[in-house]
Amino acid sequence: MQRYPMTPQGHAALEAELKQLKSVDRPRITASIAEAREHGDLKENAEYHAAREQQGFCEARIRDIEAKLGGAQVIDPSTLPKEGRVVFGVSVIIENMDTEEEKQYKIVGDDEADFKAGKISVNSPIARGLIGKFEGDEVRIETPKGVVEYEVMKVIYD
């Protein structure tokens, strides 16, 4: 079984989305399909085909979330030893050694990632390069723009 690392907040968000899909979206889509069937010939019934397509997307997302929750590895960074090491779930402040620009990222699971909010996937190039490093360490990270050198300024266990 595949393991899916996630924060407690990410786990709760997936559970909430699953509940929404099962208790609200699925019944609404089923009702839309029934209503579209009443309009007659299904071959040329665009409403019916759109509702069936929507049903397919909904059911696929339900299966995806159930699989992820089944393999969830919930990691609460506040319970980890605070040794200044970059691990899953922490926030990290890094400085670009060329531009001296500082950025803060929180390393989260794939479903939680939101680059604009400063949340990066544990599988992203930056996170993979930072995992295991300590405050004060320098690291070279292969990014889409080329190799960038960063210094780990601070690790925050929030």
Stockholm file with secondary structure:
# STOCKHOLM 1.0

chainA/1-158         MQRYPMTPQGHAALEAELKQLKSVDRPRITASIAEAREHGDLKENAEYHAAREQQGFCEARIRDIEAKLGGAQVIDPSTLPKEGRVVFGVSVIIENMDTEEEKQYKIVGDDEADFKAGKISVNSPIARGLIGKFEGDEVRIETPKGVVEYEVMKVIYD
#=GR chainA/1-158 SS CCCEEECHHHHHHHHHHHHHIIIIIHHHHHHHHHHHHTTSCSTTCHHHHHHHHHHHHHHHHHHHHHHHHHTEEECCGGGSCCSSBCCTTCEEEEEETTTCCEEEEEEECGGGCBGGGTEEETTSHHHHHHTTCBTTCEEEEEETTEEEEEEEEEEECC
#=GC SS_cons         CCCEEECHHHHHHHHHHHHHIIIIIHHHHHHHHHHHHTTSCSTTCHHHHHHHHHHHHHHHHHHHHHHHHHTEEECCGGGSCCSSBCCTTCEEEEEETTTCCEEEEEEECGGGCBGGGTEEETTSHHHHHHTTCBTTCEEEEEETTEEEEEEEEEEECC
//
